[in-house]
Amino acid sequence: MASYDGDCFLVPGPVRMNQACLDAMATPTITARGPEFRDVMAELNSGLRYAFNIAPSKPEKKNQSWAGDDDYKVVVVSGSGTAAMEMVIANRFRSNDLVLVPTNGKFGERVAEICSRFCNVKHIKYEWGRAFDLFELEQQLERKCYEALLICHNETSSGITQDAPALAEMCQRHNTPFILDGITSIGGLPVHLEQWGAEAGVVGAQKCTAGPSGIAAIAINSHFIERSKAIREQGECSPTYYLDLISALKKGDDDQTPWTPAINLAMGWSKALNTLKEETLEGRWNRCEMLSKGVQNLFSHLGFELLADPFQRSSTVTAIMYPEGVDDTWRSDLKNKYHTQVIGAQDHLKGKMFRVGSMGETTVEEMVEGCKRMISCFKDHGVELPDVEVESFF
Ligand SMILES: Cc1ncc(COP(=O)(O)O)c(C=O)c1O
């Protein structure tokens, strides 16, 4: 394995961007309404359809680049993943609708919170990192009172990936629309919107697709679109303006956006998506899985406790508990002395855990070197660890 001597940036997004993406963002300004931007949008839409793992489209303007030979359309949102999630929720539900949101971490809780601003929510809170109780969720769906089931597919705060195929199957059986925050799953681990019958999925550029922060996208099917339009026509929609889906749909047909788009971010993201295409989606899923398995097996072998249930550990982020006596000063030392960044924990786990990202374009060499530095830094903090050959875990 080649050695790596640069900074190690192993956070679960935003991830580092490649040179082609950075160069594209340095392109001199173009107008938002001219043919050049339509070219950018067409390429971006087509790349997004690939990342969403839905039917392809031609990366050419005036060719319905946002649509494919299936039931989904992609809509680019100038804003981070949270804006895209809000767009989905605000446009899809009426204030008296009831939605089911099971959660096991911070971002699922955020999905529930966003929903609570627009409709009624049955929020079933599981412990962070524990798998959902599918039996309990089945019983809830049997009540036939839910307008949709929404999940955070890959829970970045606790390192667990939900059992989406099982949840999708349940939703299909109970005829309940299924919506996913796929912000750290789409592009990084298997997502099959069509097979799962999902109405909507959301991706943020800065995560698995290694694009810039501040731009996101949604993939929505025709049922989602029809429902959103019907709610609007019946005068039952929540107030939206910037995130109004109907305005976005009007302009999307013409490779445009309703408001001034994040032009240079769109340019960068579409180049990052080209890199994903070159690697292939399966290639990226496999690399992310290999990296995360390596981290999980290594730290388990060293005696660390991982937060997430073993059978549902994420391929894009691993949550590792600090050993007794270690806190976030370890992370500061890792950054300052070892030029290696991982991320800390949120809310009640702050200072008790760290998270290692394995998304985007991270190489095995960087991950191996980063893990070696983490181990050295733990030893500096007085943690006794056996000698291991880190490479052998990857
Ligand atoms: C799973 C998940 N959902 C939502 C978000 C929020 O996305 P953003 O910060 O792009 O608004 C994040 C960010 O880390 C995330 O990991």
The ligand as a Tripos MOL2 file, in Angstrom:
@<TRIPOS>MOLECULE
LIG
   16    16     1     0     0
SMALL
NO_CHARGES

@<TRIPOS>ATOM
      1 C1        -28.2560   12.5030    7.8010 C.3       1 LIG1
      2 C2        -28.1970   13.9780    7.7800 C.ar      1 LIG1
      3 N1        -29.3280   14.6650    7.5910 N.ar      1 LIG1
      4 C3        -29.3280   16.0090    7.5440 C.ar      1 LIG1
      5 C4        -28.1690   16.7240    7.6960 C.ar      1 LIG1
      6 C5        -28.2210   18.2000    7.6240 C.3       1 LIG1
      7 O1        -27.7080   18.5620    6.3920 O.3       1 LIG1
      8 P1        -27.1550   20.0330    6.1010 P.3       1 LIG1
      9 O2        -26.1590   20.3120    7.1710 O.co2     1 LIG1
     10 O3        -26.5660   19.8860    4.7180 O.co2     1 LIG1
     11 O4        -28.2960   20.9510    6.1400 O.co2     1 LIG1
     12 C6        -26.9750   16.0650    7.9160 C.ar      1 LIG1
     13 C7        -25.7300   16.8130    8.1200 C.2       1 LIG1
     14 O5        -24.7450   16.3090    8.6250 O.2       1 LIG1
     15 C8        -26.9890   14.6570    7.9400 C.ar      1 LIG1
     16 O6        -25.8550   13.9650    8.1400 O.3       1 LIG1
@<TRIPOS>BOND
     1     1     2 1
     2     2     3 ar
     3     2    15 ar
     4     3     4 ar
     5     4     5 ar
     6     5     6 1
     7     5    12 ar
     8     6     7 1
     9     7     8 1
    10     8     9 2
    11     8    10 1
    12     8    11 1
    13    12    13 1
    14    12    15 ar
    15    13    14 2
    16    15    16 1
@<TRIPOS>SUBSTRUCTURE
     1 LIG1         1 GROUP 0 **** ****
